[in-house]
Amino acid sequence: MSSTLTLASALAKRPVVTLGGEAVARIKDTVFDGPAGQVTGFTLNGLGLLAGPLKQSLPWSGVHAVGPHAVLIPGREVLAESAAVVASGEASHGVVLGVRVLTDDGTEIGTVLDAVVDGGGRVVGFRIDAAEPLDHRGRSVFIPRGEALAVSGEALVVPADAGGFTAEDLPGFTAQVELFRARQSAGRGRPVKGNPW
């Protein structure tokens, strides 16, 4: 996993720039393949204050790098028709913002506020508006996703043990994701610090 984690919402409005330095568009929306937990690409807006949506989109395969201030592409030739990104596979069913978050044992723990993606375009977790029993103070926290991601448009399902690996900020969440993945690959159950429920 790339150590750089980014909120999907933070990608919105970033310029799309070629390696030659030409600004060609701005990110409008991030498109996900929900079941795969992967960014499939971006819809685009034109440049300038009055520019609207473009008919072209940027497939993830055309991204050279995602930087803190821009998304880099090799050249304009990687842009594709919007349908290539928006209608690809399960991407059209990957809406996660605002849906309820349930654990795989049926406990409701909040609603999705944002998705967290790594430098490879993989969704590694979510920022959620936490509810009891995950958080008694009603704040937002970051929670990792499991390998099998279930998104129905009405609910997102995460493993019950993911609640033991939350963080209040994105830098702290990087370490929690790594710990969660190590625990999952070792085949262990709940985290050492105990059941958060």
N, C-alpha and C positions, 0 to 999 in steps of 0.2 A: 504494500500500500504506500502510496506517496504520503509523505508526512504533512503535506499542505492540504488542509481541509478548508472548504469554502461553503458558505451558505448559497443555495441556489438563487435566492433572492438577490444576493450581492452581485451575481453575474449580470443581472438585468441592467441595461444601459451601458455596459462596457463596450468600447469600440472593438470592432473586428478589424485587425490590421494585418496586411501581408508582411512576409519576411522582408520585403523591399521597402516597407515603411508606409505603404498606401492604406489609408483608412477607407474601408469599403462599406461599412454598415455599423449598426449598433445592435446588441442583443436585445430582443424583445422579451421572449419567454424561453425557459428551459423545458425541453420535452423529455419525459422519462418513459422507459419501458418498465412498468411497475413490477411485474413478476421477475424480471431479470435483475432489477435493482441497478439499472444502468441508464445514464444519460444517452439518448439517441441523437440529440442535436439541439439546435436552437432555431427559433423563428427570429426574423430580423426586421428591424426598422431601418429606414434610410437615415442619412446624416442630416443634421440641421434641425432647427426648432419646429418647423412645420412639416417635416418629412414623416410620412406614414409607413405602414407595413409594406415590406417588399414581397414580391412574388417568389423570391428565392429564399432558401433556408440554408443552414449550415449543418450538415451531418457531422456527428462526432468523429467519424473517420477522417474528416477533413481538417480537424483541429491539430495544429502543431504543438501548441502549448497554451495553458491558461495561466496568465500572469495576474498580478495584483491590480493592474490597471487596464489590461487589454487581453483579448483572445487573439492569438496569433495563428495565421493560416499560411500555407505555402504561397498561394495566389488565388485569384478570383475563380480559377477553374474548379476549385473544390466545392463551390456553391452549387446547390441543386434546387429543383422545384420544391416548393413547400410540402407537397404531398409526400415526397421522399422521406421526410422526417416525421411529419405529423401523423401520417397514416401507416407508418412502418410497424408491422407486427402488433404488439400489445401497447405501443406507445399511446394510442388514442384512448386506452383504458387506464392510463397511469396517473390519473389525477389523485393527488394525495393531500393537497392543502385543505385544511378545514375538516378532514374526516376524523372520526373517533379512533383512538388507539386502544386496542385490546391486547391483553396477553394471550398466549396460546392456551391458558387455563380459563379464559373468559372474563378476567378482571379488566374493567375499564379504567385506564390510567390517564387519559387526557385527550387532547385534540392536536393534530399536526399544524404547526405554524410555518415550518420550513423544512427543506431537505438539506442534508449535509453531504457534499460530494468530495471525493478525493481527486488528485491530479490526473487520474486515469478515467475519470467520468463515472466512477462507481459510487452508488449511493451507500454510504457507510452508516448513516443514522439520520435522526430527525430532531429538530427542535420542537418540543411540544409544550402546550399549555398544560402543565401537570395538574392532576386532580388527586384526591385521596384514592387509594392509599399510598400512592407514590410520593406525594408531597402535600403536606397539611397547610402550607402557606400560599398555595395558588400561584406559583411562579412558573416561569418557563425553565425547562431543563433540556439537556441534550441526552438522547438515549440511542444506543446502537441498535441496528437491525440485525436480524438473524440471516442465515444463508438463504433460507426459503422465505420469501417475502410475499405475504398475501395482502393484496389490495383489492377491495371490491368496489370502490367508489363511495362506500358507506363506512368502511372500517379498514384500518391497517392493523395487522396482527404481528406482534413481536414476541420473542420468547419470554417466558415468565422471568427467567434469570437475568434478562437485560436490565431490569430495574435496579440491580445491584451495581451497575456500571454507568450511572448517570454522571453528568457534570453540569456545572452552572455556566461555564464559558467554553468557547471553542478551543482555546489552547489546552485546557484541562481535559477536554473530550478526546483529543488525539491519543493520550495515554490510555484512557478508558477503552477506546475502540481496540487498541492493541491487546490489552488485558482480556477483553471480552472474546476476541478471536482466539487467543491462546487457550482460554478456558474451553471454548467450543471445540477447538481441534483436539484438545486432550480428552474430550468426551465426558467432562465432569458436569455435574449438575449446577447447583446454586453457588454463588460466589462465597469465598471464605468469610467475608464480613457479615454474612447472614442473609436471611430472606427479608427483602425490604417491605414485604406486605405484612 
